[in-house]
């Protein structure tokens, strides 16, 4: 008896088989979703003789208007917390979710060390304090706040420190790499209106570079004028101060034009060259690292150069969009006999996503006796034979090998053979 399968049954079988097969097949081109991260920690303190201060809450409300802060898109992720002199029942209902405790030393330390300092490299971080100047007196005595903000974790992030208190400007002297927006100088009086200049500025400040985002420098310019205008009407004196750190204030905080993406920072190490490749321990080696700015923004980053796992140089470099900077470094490998692999890395820029080209391992150098071309610490017949087999070759010749070019003149000739022969039998300890 011949069995027949209905069309519906056949379709169901094919769908089942297709579903099972898809589980076994790799997804071509699938990459994890990369997002830019933003992190905010606010601290508000009731100053007693001042009016009630809940500036952190107002600032959070403003930030939540924007997609990079409200987690409404998969392009951005944000983390928001605040500490307050007001307990949970006193804070506004719409920001209760971000309240993380009463204001005391233990909680401040915990939130800075275990929340703020958990920022990833390239993350955009905002720290805000509004209140009485006890905060500055307290932490400057212990200097702990300075240490935390200058820790390795926050050196890799991009931090804007906003201070609305008496003497706020003193922090500019202690945080050279970070952006500091202070409501006043070192001695001028706090008046509590600077945060509202910032909040208004996110909406009204001039987008001077027309990138669709309001940067720390752009919002500060508005807030400074706003604050000074109000103070001049009511008497007294207050002049906000700023320090723009390693990105010169050009750090996007909120989007003005929601259709424009986060401005692109992207740096890449494209080449590492060493001259000569073979040196004696008492000689110097010149190493040139080429860094290309493949993004839209001026990029300032730190360059780390390693010989094997040892850091041999640390430099800071700045490059304009579309430009390549060649950084020349000198290494003095004293008592460092051996074979070394050169590698280098550049720090991650604000919100940079393409970080695979921020690192490059490129080439081996020899610290040894001239003529020891295989880097085993001895000048042997094998070294001389290797040079002889490449004799007459030059840099573009298929037989040319830079390790065999003893004098590094891009031509393997009799001088290379003679140097190896004169050092035959020598070895380092």
Order of alpha helices (4+ residues) and beta strands (2+ residues): alpha-beta-alpha-alpha-beta-beta-alpha-beta-alpha-alpha-alpha-beta-beta-alpha-beta-alpha-beta-beta-beta-beta-beta-beta-beta-beta-beta-beta-alpha-alpha
